[in-house]
Amino acid sequence: SHLLNTWVKFPTTNQAKQHNKLRFYERFEFAGVIGVTDCAHIAIVAPPAEDEQFPGRQKRLPQH
């Protein structure tokens, strides 16, 4: 949790989101942006394949 809060920043209020949208549009003429990533590779622990709470990216459960 400590590292997450140190390195990951994401707007949590509507005011902050609107501010980011405005600034990105003013600087880059790219509409609707509220945040970006730096393409860093972050290691994550994947949930078990059998866990029905985590469907695949196509919203289907894994097939065994």
MMTF fields as JSON, N, C-alpha, C and O atoms, coordinates in Angstrom:
{
  "mmtfVersion": "1.0.0",
  "mmtfProducer": "UNKNOWN",
  "numBonds": 255,
  "numAtoms": 256,
  "numGroups": 64,
  "numChains": 1,
  "numModels": 1,
  "chainsPerModel": [1],
  "groupsPerChain": [64],
  "chainIdList": ["A"],
  "bondAtomList": [4, 2, 8, 6, 12, 10, 16, 14, 20, 18, 24, 22, 28, 26, 32, 30, 36, 34, 40, 38, 44, 42, 48, 46, 52, 50, 56, 54, 60, 58, 64, 62, 68, 66, 72, 70, 76, 74, 80, 78, 84, 82, 88, 86, 92, 90, 96, 94, 100, 98, 104, 102, 108, 106, 112, 110, 116, 114, 120, 118, 124, 122, 128, 126, 132, 130, 136, 134, 140, 138, 144, 142, 148, 146, 152, 150, 156, 154, 160, 158, 164, 162, 168, 166, 172, 170, 176, 174, 180, 178, 184, 182, 188, 186, 192, 190, 196, 194, 200, 198, 204, 202, 208, 206, 212, 210, 216, 214, 220, 218, 224, 222, 228, 226, 232, 230, 236, 234, 240, 238, 244, 242, 248, 246, 252, 250],
  "bondOrderList": [1, 1, 1, 1, 1, 1, 1, 1, 1, 1, 1, 1, 1, 1, 1, 1, 1, 1, 1, 1, 1, 1, 1, 1, 1, 1, 1, 1, 1, 1, 1, 1, 1, 1, 1, 1, 1, 1, 1, 1, 1, 1, 1, 1, 1, 1, 1, 1, 1, 1, 1, 1, 1, 1, 1, 1, 1, 1, 1, 1, 1, 1, 1],
  "groupList": [{"groupName": "SER", "atomNameList": ["N", "CA", "C", "O"], "elementList": ["N", "C", "C", "O"], "formalChargeList": [0, 0, 0, 0], "bondAtomList": [1, 0, 2, 1, 3, 2], "bondOrderList": [1, 1, 2], "singleLetterCode": "S", "chemCompType": "L-PEPTIDE LINKING"}, {"groupName": "HIS", "atomNameList": ["N", "CA", "C", "O"], "elementList": ["N", "C", "C", "O"], "formalChargeList": [0, 0, 0, 0], "bondAtomList": [1, 0, 2, 1, 3, 2], "bondOrderList": [1, 1, 2], "singleLetterCode": "H", "chemCompType": "L-PEPTIDE LINKING"}, {"groupName": "LEU", "atomNameList": ["N", "CA", "C", "O"], "elementList": ["N", "C", "C", "O"], "formalChargeList": [0, 0, 0, 0], "bondAtomList": [1, 0, 2, 1, 3, 2], "bondOrderList": [1, 1, 2], "singleLetterCode": "L", "chemCompType": "L-PEPTIDE LINKING"}, {"groupName": "ASN", "atomNameList": ["N", "CA", "C", "O"], "elementList": ["N", "C", "C", "O"], "formalChargeList": [0, 0, 0, 0], "bondAtomList": [1, 0, 2, 1, 3, 2], "bondOrderList": [1, 1, 2], "singleLetterCode": "N", "chemCompType": "L-PEPTIDE LINKING"}, {"groupName": "THR", "atomNameList": ["N", "CA", "C", "O"], "elementList": ["N", "C", "C", "O"], "formalChargeList": [0, 0, 0, 0], "bondAtomList": [1, 0, 2, 1, 3, 2], "bondOrderList": [1, 1, 2], "singleLetterCode": "T", "chemCompType": "L-PEPTIDE LINKING"}, {"groupName": "TRP", "atomNameList": ["N", "CA", "C", "O"], "elementList": ["N", "C", "C", "O"], "formalChargeList": [0, 0, 0, 0], "bondAtomList": [1, 0, 2, 1, 3, 2], "bondOrderList": [1, 1, 2], "singleLetterCode": "W", "chemCompType": "L-PEPTIDE LINKING"}, {"groupName": "VAL", "atomNameList": ["N", "CA", "C", "O"], "elementList": ["N", "C", "C", "O"], "formalChargeList": [0, 0, 0, 0], "bondAtomList": [1, 0, 2, 1, 3, 2], "bondOrderList": [1, 1, 2], "singleLetterCode": "V", "chemCompType": "L-PEPTIDE LINKING"}, {"groupName": "LYS", "atomNameList": ["N", "CA", "C", "O"], "elementList": ["N", "C", "C", "O"], "formalChargeList": [0, 0, 0, 0], "bondAtomList": [1, 0, 2, 1, 3, 2], "bondOrderList": [1, 1, 2], "singleLetterCode": "K", "chemCompType": "L-PEPTIDE LINKING"}, {"groupName": "PHE", "atomNameList": ["N", "CA", "C", "O"], "elementList": ["N", "C", "C", "O"], "formalChargeList": [0, 0, 0, 0], "bondAtomList": [1, 0, 2, 1, 3, 2], "bondOrderList": [1, 1, 2], "singleLetterCode": "F", "chemCompType": "L-PEPTIDE LINKING"}, {"groupName": "PRO", "atomNameList": ["N", "CA", "C", "O"], "elementList": ["N", "C", "C", "O"], "formalChargeList": [0, 0, 0, 0], "bondAtomList": [1, 0, 2, 1, 3, 2], "bondOrderList": [1, 1, 2], "singleLetterCode": "P", "chemCompType": "L-PEPTIDE LINKING"}, {"groupName": "GLN", "atomNameList": ["N", "CA", "C", "O"], "elementList": ["N", "C", "C", "O"], "formalChargeList": [0, 0, 0, 0], "bondAtomList": [1, 0, 2, 1, 3, 2], "bondOrderList": [1, 1, 2], "singleLetterCode": "Q", "chemCompType": "L-PEPTIDE LINKING"}, {"groupName": "ALA", "atomNameList": ["N", "CA", "C", "O"], "elementList": ["N", "C", "C", "O"], "formalChargeList": [0, 0, 0, 0], "bondAtomList": [1, 0, 2, 1, 3, 2], "bondOrderList": [1, 1, 2], "singleLetterCode": "A", "chemCompType": "L-PEPTIDE LINKING"}, {"groupName": "ARG", "atomNameList": ["N", "CA", "C", "O"], "elementList": ["N", "C", "C", "O"], "formalChargeList": [0, 0, 0, 0], "bondAtomList": [1, 0, 2, 1, 3, 2], "bondOrderList": [1, 1, 2], "singleLetterCode": "R", "chemCompType": "L-PEPTIDE LINKING"}, {"groupName": "TYR", "atomNameList": ["N", "CA", "C", "O"], "elementList": ["N", "C", "C", "O"], "formalChargeList": [0, 0, 0, 0], "bondAtomList": [1, 0, 2, 1, 3, 2], "bondOrderList": [1, 1, 2], "singleLetterCode": "Y", "chemCompType": "L-PEPTIDE LINKING"}, {"groupName": "GLU", "atomNameList": ["N", "CA", "C", "O"], "elementList": ["N", "C", "C", "O"], "formalChargeList": [0, 0, 0, 0], "bondAtomList": [1, 0, 2, 1, 3, 2], "bondOrderList": [1, 1, 2], "singleLetterCode": "E", "chemCompType": "L-PEPTIDE LINKING"}, {"groupName": "GLY", "atomNameList": ["N", "CA", "C", "O"], "elementList": ["N", "C", "C", "O"], "formalChargeList": [0, 0, 0, 0], "bondAtomList": [1, 0, 2, 1, 3, 2], "bondOrderList": [1, 1, 2], "singleLetterCode": "G", "chemCompType": "PEPTIDE LINKING"}, {"groupName": "ILE", "atomNameList": ["N", "CA", "C", "O"], "elementList": ["N", "C", "C", "O"], "formalChargeList": [0, 0, 0, 0], "bondAtomList": [1, 0, 2, 1, 3, 2], "bondOrderList": [1, 1, 2], "singleLetterCode": "I", "chemCompType": "L-PEPTIDE LINKING"}, {"groupName": "ASP", "atomNameList": ["N", "CA", "C", "O"], "elementList": ["N", "C", "C", "O"], "formalChargeList": [0, 0, 0, 0], "bondAtomList": [1, 0, 2, 1, 3, 2], "bondOrderList": [1, 1, 2], "singleLetterCode": "D", "chemCompType": "L-PEPTIDE LINKING"}, {"groupName": "CYS", "atomNameList": ["N", "CA", "C", "O"], "elementList": ["N", "C", "C", "O"], "formalChargeList": [0, 0, 0, 0], "bondAtomList": [1, 0, 2, 1, 3, 2], "bondOrderList": [1, 1, 2], "singleLetterCode": "C", "chemCompType": "L-PEPTIDE LINKING"}],
  "groupTypeList": [0, 1, 2, 2, 3, 4, 5, 6, 7, 8, 9, 4, 4, 3, 10, 11, 7, 10, 1, 3, 7, 2, 12, 8, 13, 14, 12, 8, 14, 8, 11, 15, 6, 16, 15, 6, 4, 17, 18, 11, 1, 16, 11, 16, 6, 11, 9, 9, 11, 14, 17, 14, 10, 8, 9, 15, 12, 10, 7, 12, 2, 9, 10, 1],
  "groupIdList": [1, 2, 3, 4, 5, 6, 7, 8, 9, 10, 11, 12, 13, 14, 15, 16, 17, 18, 19, 20, 21, 22, 23, 24, 25, 26, 27, 28, 29, 30, 31, 32, 33, 34, 35, 36, 37, 38, 39, 40, 41, 42, 43, 44, 45, 46, 47, 48, 49, 50, 51, 52, 53, 54, 55, 56, 57, 58, 59, 60, 61, 62, 63, 64],
  "secStructList": [7, 2, 2, 2, 2, 2, 2, 7, 7, 7, 7, 7, 1, 2, 2, 2, 2, 2, 2, 2, 2, 2, 2, 2, 2, 2, 2, 2, 7, 7, 6, 6, 7, 7, 7, 7, 7, 7, 7, 7, 7, 7, 7, 7, 7, 7, 7, 7, 6, 6, 7, 6, 6, 1, 7, 7, 6, 6, 1, 7, 7, 7, 7, 7],
  "xCoordList": [0.814, 0.0, 0.859, 0.553, 1.939, 2.817, 3.42, 3.412, 3.941, 4.534, 3.486, 3.747, 2.31, 1.236, 0.937, 0.87, 0.76, 0.438, 1.599, 1.384, 2.812, 3.99, 4.121, 4.454, 3.865, 4.145, 2.922, 3.044, 1.763, 0.561, -0.316, -0.764, -0.551, -1.42, -2.571, -2.355, -3.777, -4.942, -5.949, -6.181, -6.555, -7.519, -8.73, -9.286, -9.13, -10.244, -11.495, -12.562, -11.381, -12.565, -12.95, -12.117, -14.211, -14.653, -13.883, -13.568, -13.577, -12.824, -11.425, -10.965, -10.758, -9.421, -9.485, -8.613, -10.501, -10.649, -10.889, -10.284, -11.758, -12.033, -10.779, -10.513, -10.014, -8.758, -7.799, -7.213, -7.636, -6.746, -7.215, -6.409, -8.522, -9.056, -8.73, -8.296, -8.938, -8.668, -7.185, -6.834, -6.317, -4.868, -4.348, -3.546, -4.793, -4.349, -4.832, -4.107, -6.048, -6.549, -5.795, -5.456, -5.536, -4.792, -3.385, -2.913, -2.719, -1.327, -1.189, -0.286, -2.08, -1.884, -3.058, -2.991, -4.145, -5.363, -5.874, -6.271, -5.853, -6.319, -7.435, -7.18, -8.654, -9.831, -10.084, -9.803, -10.619, -11.11, -10.074, -10.411, -8.833, -7.78, -7.819, -7.81, -7.863, -7.799, -6.529, -6.249, -5.748, -4.499, -3.741, -4.294, -2.48, -1.628, -0.718, -0.586, -0.103, 0.921, 2.233, 2.252, 3.32, 4.632, 5.166, 6.336, 4.327, 4.672, 5.669, 6.332, 5.78, 6.635, 6.021, 4.799, 6.848, 6.365, 6.263, 7.253, 5.054, 4.784, 4.397, 3.484, 5.083, 4.747, 3.466, 3.311, 2.554, 1.322, 1.145, 1.709, 0.366, 0.033, -1.339, -2.328, -1.393, -2.657, -3.544, -3.041, -4.858, -5.764, -5.751, -5.366, -6.166, -6.245, -7.169, -8.182, -6.827, -7.617, -9.052, -9.957, -9.262, -10.598, -11.486, -12.683, -10.945, -11.711, -12.704, -12.303, -13.997, -15.044, -15.205, -15.943, -14.533, -14.604, -13.757, -13.888, -12.896, -11.971, -12.102, -11.283, -13.136, -13.268, -12.138, -11.494, -11.9, -10.881, -11.251, -12.332, -10.345, -10.574, -11.775, -12.28, -12.253, -13.449, -14.685, -15.723, -14.568, -15.68, -16.191, -17.318, -15.363, -15.728, -14.855, -13.687, -15.417, -14.623, -13.643, -13.93, -12.483, -11.496, -12.079, -12.842, -11.733, -12.171, -11.073, -9.903, -11.447, -10.442, -10.578, -9.83],
  "yCoordList": [-1.195, 0.0, 1.261, 2.229, 1.244, 2.416, 2.73, 3.886, 1.719, 1.947, 2.392, 3.259, 1.8, 2.191, 3.679, 4.395, 4.139, 5.549, 6.471, 7.643, 5.97, 6.772, 6.962, 8.055, 5.91, 5.945, 6.107, 6.615, 5.697, 5.761, 6.909, 6.934, 7.847, 8.981, 8.96, 8.856, 9.056, 9.065, 10.029, 10.006, 10.881, 11.841, 11.126, 10.219, 11.537, 10.852, 11.712, 11.202, 13.001, 13.862, 14.308, 14.325, 14.666, 15.172, 16.427, 16.621, 17.28, 18.503, 18.17, 18.792, 17.206, 16.814, 16.195, 16.451, 15.393, 14.779, 15.844, 15.792, 16.802, 17.876, 18.717, 19.13, 18.967, 19.724, 18.991, 19.606, 17.671, 16.9, 16.907, 17.059, 16.743, 16.774, 18.091, 18.108, 19.191, 20.515, 20.69, 21.159, 20.32, 20.5, 19.655, 20.138, 18.388, 17.544, 18.106, 18.072, 18.62, 19.172, 20.446, 20.653, 21.294, 22.535, 22.248, 22.925, 21.265, 20.985, 20.122, 20.344, 19.126, 18.131, 17.986, 17.2, 18.74, 18.647, 17.209, 16.72, 16.553, 15.177, 15.18, 15.384, 14.955, 15.124, 13.924, 12.783, 14.201, 13.167, 12.458, 11.476, 12.91, 12.234, 12.665, 13.858, 11.682, 12.014, 11.463, 11.771, 10.652, 10.112, 9.346, 8.995, 9.089, 8.352, 7.41, 7.523, 6.49, 5.631, 5.898, 6.445, 5.514, 5.73, 4.48, 4.431, 3.478, 2.207, 1.388, 0.508, 1.666, 0.852, -0.535, -0.68, -1.525, -2.885, -3.143, -3.075, -3.44, -3.661, -5.121, -5.621, -5.793, -7.19, -7.251, -6.517, -8.123, -8.328, -9.816, -10.654, -10.121, -11.516, -11.759, -11.162, -12.633, -12.929, -13.775, -14.587, -13.59, -14.436, -15.854, -16.063, -16.826, -18.197, -18.268, -17.57, -19.094, -19.215, -19.655, -19.359, -20.351, -20.854, -19.793, -20.024, -18.659, -17.658, -16.968, -16.272, -17.153, -16.608, -15.101, -14.494, -14.478, -13.033, -12.311, -11.099, -13.035, -12.407, -12.996, -13.82, -12.577, -13.08, -12.537, -11.55, -13.181, -12.71, -11.366, -10.84, -10.804, -9.47, -9.388, -8.295, -10.541, -10.545, -10.858, -11.241, -10.692, -10.872, -12.299, -12.545, -13.237, -14.644, -15.3, -14.943, -16.264, -16.994, -17.906, -18.376, -18.17, -19.067, -20.45, -20.964, -21.045, -22.378, -23.38, -23.17, -24.452, -25.449, -26.698, -27.654],
  "zCoordList": [0.0, 0.0, 0.0, -0.697, 0.788, 0.861, -0.504, -0.929, -1.197, -2.516, -3.527, -4.362, -3.451, -4.358, -4.223, -5.221, -3.001, -2.78, -3.118, -3.429, -3.064, -3.398, -4.903, -5.36, -5.679, -7.112, -7.999, -9.114, -7.545, -8.378, -7.901, -6.755, -8.788, -8.482, -9.472, -10.679, -8.973, -9.847, -9.25, -8.041, -10.078, -9.547, -8.964, -9.584, -7.78, -7.114, -6.995, -6.65, -7.274, -7.199, -8.601, -9.507, -8.773, -10.075, -10.462, -11.636, -9.491, -9.765, -10.299, -11.256, -9.694, -10.152, -11.552, -12.383, -11.812, -13.133, -14.196, -15.267, -13.919, -14.872, -15.117, -16.246, -14.055, -14.185, -15.123, -16.014, -14.926, -15.792, -17.241, -18.158, -17.446, -18.809, -19.496, -20.648, -18.787, -19.346, -19.662, -20.745, -18.732, -18.929, -20.086, -20.884, -20.195, -21.305, -22.637, -23.631, -22.651, -23.901, -24.271, -25.436, -23.288, -23.56, -24.078, -24.992, -23.511, -23.878, -25.12, -25.926, -25.292, -26.345, -27.3, -28.244, -27.067, -27.873, -27.939, -28.997, -26.794, -26.672, -25.631, -24.444, -26.069, -25.203, -24.298, -24.664, -23.108, -22.21, -21.36, -20.699, -21.347, -20.598, -19.133, -18.829, -18.228, -16.803, -16.166, -15.007, -16.892, -16.361, -17.421, -18.464, -17.152, -18.085, -17.3, -16.081, -18.013, -17.417, -18.129, -19.232, -17.5, -18.107, -18.786, -19.164, -18.942, -19.586, -18.781, -19.329, -17.502, -16.637, -16.498, -16.479, -16.403, -16.214, -14.723, -13.994, -14.284, -12.871, -12.67, -13.327, -11.777, -11.491, -10.669, -9.693, -11.066, -10.308, -10.059, -10.764, -9.063, -8.787, -9.387, -8.962, -10.371, -11.038, -10.129, -9.353, -10.222, -9.445, -10.001, -11.151, -9.201, -9.712, -10.929, -10.983, -11.885, -13.119, -12.831, -13.611, -11.73, -11.41, -10.769, -10.601, -10.412, -9.677, -10.598, -11.531, -10.347, -11.192, -11.051, -11.826, -10.077, -9.917, -10.965, -11.132, -11.667, -12.59, -13.988, -14.393, -14.734, -16.102, -16.969, -16.612, -18.108, -19.035, -19.627, -19.362, -20.437, -20.98, -21.895, -22.151, -22.404, -23.234, -22.407, -22.947, -21.085, -20.138, -20.077, -19.647, -20.509, -20.398, -19.366, -19.212, -18.652, -17.678, -18.389, -19.49, -17.782, -18.415, -18.671, -17.853, -19.782, -20.129, -19.749, -20.069, -19.077, -18.644, -19.46, -19.255]
}
